[in-house]
Amino acid sequence: MPTSPQPRSEDLARYFEARNEMGKPWIWHLLRIAKLKEAKATMEPQEYLTSLQEAHADLMRLGEFWKGREQEVFTGRYSPPTAIEPLPGSPEDR
């Protein structure tokens, strides 16, 4: 079964920009991987592998930043927390 062609990085960037998705950190990683795929033919194999490993390490450093922010991150709807935290340095902040 043939695979469908992958969009170019410029097309992906325009698509994500149109959807106002550029503030999501993993979107930047998708674009980075797309650009790496495009450059693969012009890179030395070891250089490509090193770049891919760096991209993977950077993605893993994102961690689980989304925990507790699922609504905001995955649906784009922000809802403030129900518990109001005291201001740092205030008498309640002890």
C-alpha positions in Angstrom: 0.0 0.0 0.0 1.6 3.4 -1.0 1.9 6.0 1.6 0.5 9.5 1.2 3.0 12.3 0.6 4.1 14.3 3.6 3.4 18.0 3.6 6.4 20.3 3.3 7.5 22.2 6.4 6.4 25.5 4.8 2.9 24.1 4.3 2.8 22.8 7.8 3.9 26.2 9.2 1.2 28.0 7.3 -1.4 25.5 8.4 -0.4 25.8 12.1 -0.3 29.5 11.8 -3.7 29.7 10.3 -5.0 27.6 13.2 -3.2 29.7 15.8 -1.3 26.7 17.0 2.2 28.2 17.0 2.2 28.7 20.8 2.1 24.9 21.5 5.7 23.7 22.0 5.2 20.3 20.3 4.2 22.1 17.1 7.7 23.5 16.9 9.1 20.0 17.2 6.8 18.7 14.4 8.2 21.5 12.2 11.7 20.7 13.2 11.3 17.0 12.3 9.7 18.0 9.0 12.7 20.2 8.1 15.1 17.4 9.1 13.3 15.0 6.8 13.6 17.5 4.0 17.3 18.0 4.6 18.1 14.3 5.0 19.2 13.8 1.4 21.8 16.6 1.7 23.1 15.6 5.1 25.7 13.0 6.1 24.1 10.0 7.7 25.9 10.6 11.1 24.9 14.3 11.0 21.3 13.4 10.3 21.3 10.8 13.2 22.9 13.4 15.6 20.3 16.0 14.6 17.5 13.5 15.0 18.8 12.5 18.5 19.0 16.1 19.5 15.4 16.8 18.4 14.2 13.7 20.3 16.1 14.8 23.5 14.6 18.3 23.2 11.1 16.8 22.8 11.6 14.6 25.9 12.7 17.6 27.9 9.2 19.0 27.5 8.1 16.4 29.9 4.5 16.4 31.0 4.1 20.2 31.1 0.4 19.7 30.1 -0.6 17.8 33.3 -3.3 19.8 35.0 -3.6 22.0 31.9 -5.4 19.5 29.6 -8.3 21.8 28.7 -6.1 24.7 27.8 -3.5 22.6 25.9 -5.6 20.1 24.1 -8.8 22.1 23.4 -7.5 25.7 23.5 -10.0 26.6 26.2 -8.5 28.2 29.3 -10.3 27.8 32.6 -8.7 29.3 35.7 -8.1 27.0 38.6 -10.9 26.8 41.2 -8.6 27.2 44.1 -7.2 30.8 44.4 -3.6 30.7 45.4 -2.3 33.4 47.8 0.0 36.0 46.3 3.7 35.2 46.9 5.0 37.0 49.9 1.5 37.8 51.3 0.6 36.8 54.9 -1.5 33.9 53.6 1.6 32.5 51.7 3.1 30.6 54.6 
